[in-house]
Amino acid sequence: MFAGRQHPARAALVWAVVWMVLMAAVDRLLHGSWREDILILLPISAAIGGVGFYLLLKRRVSAAAR
């Protein structure tokens, strides 16, 4: 993936930002305005996506270290 040899937490942070931008674009396409949800739903979505990506990378890094 695009994470390469980055630390899993840094890669998860990058992924969370990318995820937030993607969700904002989808919201913009579906609803026409992203002012209503951007302060609540997008950070929550980014946090969930970031934590999931961090756990996935952490598992892959620990498996590769064995």
N, C-alpha and C positions, 0 to 999 in steps of 0.2 A: 504494500500500500504506500501512500505518500509519506508515511511517518518515517520510514528509513531507520536510521540508528538514533533517532531522537529519544529522549527520556519519555516514558509512557505518559507522565503527567503533562508534559509540554505538548505532546501529540494530541492528548485528549482536549487540552485547551484550544488548540488550533481547530480540531474537529468540532468543538462546541461552537466556536465562532462561525465556522463554515455552515454548520447545521442551522444556526440562528438566521443567517443570511438566506439560506434556502427556504426556511419556513416563512420568512418575511416575504419572499418573492411569491411563494405559493399563496399566502394570505392576500397579497396584493392582486394576484390573478383571480382568486375566487371571490373576493369581497369588494375589490376596487379601492379599499382604504385600509391602511395598516396602522392608523393612529389609535384605534380602540384597543387592540390586543397586544401591541408591541411591548407595553410596560409590564404585562402580567404573563401572558402565555409564552412568548418567545424566550425569555430568560429561563422559565421552567423547562421548556423543551430543550434548550441548549444544555441545561444542567443534567437532564436525564441522558441526553445523547453523549455528553462529555464523560459522565460517570461510566456509562456502558462501554464506551470506546476505551477508557482507561483500564477497566477491568479486563477487556479483551486483550489489549496490548500487554498488560501485566502478566496475564496467563501465557501469552505467546513468548514473552521474553524469558519467563521462568522455565518454560518448556525448552527453549533454545539453549538455555544455560546448562541444562542437564546433560 
